[in-house]
Amino acid sequence: VTYKLLDNRLMLSASILDLGFISWKKGVANLPAQGHYSFEGIDFDINDDDLEQSIKDNFESIEDSLHYTTTFNKYKTGLSTKALLGAEYSIRDEKITFGLLSKRTFLNRRIYQEITTSVNFLPIDWFNATLSYSWLNGRFGNCSIGLGGLMRPFNMYLAADYCPVNY
């Protein structure tokens, strides 16, 4: 959904993506597993050939500690629903815009928040550029750049994400 205000200089937007679930009914094999294993290292002499046997013994210990059952029950998996809210303000006859985007992802009963700010340049009809800075995974520091050009019949893009902001 988009809504324009202030003589079309301010555009507000909202969307919801991946709302729902997947129902698994046919060809389902569930393998719930549990176990406990403590790795305490491998002792070997560099001159002996017992390293391979020590590794095999460790894998066998892991295998012995793991207990699982197989069931064939149908089930449902929720999608990672995303809610996006955005705002974009334009100046200079829509040649420069400033954007703000909030994205919330709902996954496994947790909420993950991302916020991105951007400055977009559209000096001529066939060329555009953008700079953005984001707060992702609980911290700031993601800078991105992008260039776009319409060179008929091709639409060309050059973009870089996760550009370093310090060295």
C-alpha positions, 0 to 999 in steps of 0.5 A: 500500500502506498499513500502520497502526501504534500503534493506527492513529495512524501510517499508512505508505504506498508506491506506484509510478506509471507503471511501464512504457513506450509502444510506438509502432508505427503512424503513426510519423515520426521527424525526427532533426535536427542543425545549428549556428547562431550568432546575431550580431545584426541590423544595421538603420537605424531609418529603413530598411525593411530590418528585415523582410529582415534577419529573413527572412535570419536565418531562412533561415540557420537553415533552411540550417544545419539538416539532418534525415532522416525515418524511420518506425521503431517505437520505445518511450518509457519513462514517468516512473516515480514512487515515493512513500513517505509517513507520517502521524501523528494526534493529538487523536482524528485531528483533527490529523495531521502528514504527510511525503511523499517522491516520486522521479520517474525521467525520462531516466535521472535522479532528481528528488526532492521532499519535502513536509511537512504539517499537516492539521486535521479539526475536524468531519466536514464541514470540513478544512484543510491547510498544507504546505511542500515541497522542489521542484526542488532548493530549499525554498520552496513553501508551500501551503494548502487548505480543504475542505468537504462541503456536501451534495450538493457537496464544495467545495475551495479550494486555493493552491499556490506561495504566496510565503514571502517578499516 
